[in-house]
Amino acid sequence: MVITISRERVTNFVSSFQNLPLNWVVIEIAVVLSVMATLYFFVNDQILLYGDAESHINIAKRVVDGITPGMAQLGGVWLPLPHLLMLPFVKFDFMWRSGLAGSIVSGISYVIASLYIYKFSLLLIKSKMASFLAFLLFALNPNILYLQSTPLTEMPLIVFFVLSSYYFTQFVFIALQNRNQENAQRDKEFLSLILAAFFAFCASLTRYDGWFLVVMELVVIVLIYLPTNRYKNLFHESKFKSLPVLIQNKFFISRLKFERVQGMAILFSTLAFFGIFLWLMWDFMILGDPLYFTNSQFSAKSQQQNWLNRGQLPAYHNPGLAFMYYFVDSMSNVGMMIFLVALVGLFVFNRRGNRYFHFLITLILLAPFIFNVLTLYLGQSIIFIPHLTPVGFDWRLFNARYGVMMVPFAAFFVSYLFMKSAYGGKILIVGLCLLQGLLFGIGYSKVLAYADGYEGLSSAKRPDAERWLLKNYDGGLVLIDDFSRATSIVRSGIPMQRVIYIGNKPYWQESLKEPEKYAKWIVIQKEDDLWRKIYTQPDLQGRLYKHFVKAYTSPDILIFKRNY
């Protein structure tokens, strides 16, 4: 039996598709996908696969339920907004221990991001069918589906990135139309810019990627008002003399345009950069150093220094490897077939229509890529993926989820190419997308965000000590260095109100001098702060054995219980 699909029938279907109210359809599908994925990972106890996932949810829990609750428990390294959004949910112990408090935040972020990826595509390409394809490519990506089920901060960042990009694109489109008009109506232009700045502000308090987005959007605001056509003509006329001429003529920027770009830049920056200012002030007031997030022993920079000392930071000061690591990581998270189609779409997008407008939008969509390449090059970040990481390294899978930031980029450019393609091209694009889905489904293309949490360095360690504590803990305060994350508070069954960790002043500092002062239990993990400052110090070790009995022993973890 041969099934034929006529071009006329496809054309009629596409025409009818344009009349459908798809906003609600997108929301309903996204909600169903979010709930189903979260339920699946909840039933299989995989919401907190990542050590970072538990750390994020513990930060939120300590703000509302700890020995010393309060906003100071937000710390000074990880940005605060995702933890603040979890506060209404972590109050309930079940939501905290299961990780669902974080799943709710990520799931809502996923649904809103799905809607606005559809709206962003529709804004630029005016095709509901192509925009719906963009939504599907984002919403059905298995890496996205896993991360939206967890307390990790990628989904909150993605939603704020997409929201800011959507309203910023509106602003750029209107601003380019109005830039040579003195009496243009600017209400919508201002509103779009303010909304873009607000969501960039939110992104800047979610992950440090958001800081770079704020800078990129400010750069684009300046570029909008530059007389680019005059620059192009000048360069063609006198390539070697163009720079002196530009300087002599103040870059041909009139006083009116200078005042306009100045006003727009100030309007945007006042709100968008406020999040960065708040975080610097927070670190200064709470921790005494405005750059604590990059200078402290808990910072990514300090952790990367350990890898550098071992000779296992391959992208450090190597621009080629920095580019290659993030390029391959992005391609792996998006799916190779879809990513390659997106690159073709990127090329076509910048060769058609209003090229300058398209160039400015491309800069914003590429912001995550540029940021991650820069941080890899500067040694502020690290990614290990099996395709590139040398066999002799301690680990070959780490932070592989970072590439998911390029899923919105790929979803849009595939949908753009789909819209611009002829009938046969559309069939080919759909076929390649389905093939990529099959490759993910049969395991040929690894779901890196899940795999890193399951078997990579990012995975939470699950020692037998956790099960022992769950069975034997009988109340009392527990002294533990939570930063080492070798033993999970969530899985050990210890109430957060009973935990003494480094952020509990003065309990922690006093316990390092007098271990018996507060704690009934002490969990010492090899090479952690308690190991170095108590267990390996002869006088304090003697004090430890005087007041405590060793209740559990393993090669890496010792558990002491007070003997009175």
Protein Blocks (a to p, Z undefined) as FASTA:
>chain_A
ZZdddfklmmmmmmmmmmpcfklmmmmmmmmmmmmmmmmmmmnopmlmpfklmmmmmmmm
mmmocfbgcjklnojmbccklmmmmmmmmmpmklmmnommmmmmmmmmmmmmmmmmmmmm
mmmnopaklmmmmmmmmmmpmklmmmmmpcbfklmmmmmmmmmmmmmmmmmmmmmmmmmp
fkbcfklmmmmmmmmmmmmmmmmmmbmklmmmmmmmmmmmmmmmpcfklmmmmmmmmmml
mmmmmmmnonopafklmmmmmmmmmmmmmmmmmmmmmmmmmmmmmnopaklmmmmmkbmk
lmmmmmmmnopafkgoplklmmmmmmmmmmmmnopklmmmmmmmmmmmmmgcjfklmmmm
mmmmmmmmmmmmmmmmnopaccddfklmcfkbmbfcehklmmmmmmmmmmmmmmmmmmmp
cfklmmmmmmmmmmmmmmmmnomaccfklmmmmmmmklccddfklmmmmmmoggdjdddd
fknomacfklnopafklpccfklcfklmmmmmmmmlmmmbdcddehiaklmmmmmmmklm
mmmmmmpccfbdcfkbccdddfZZ
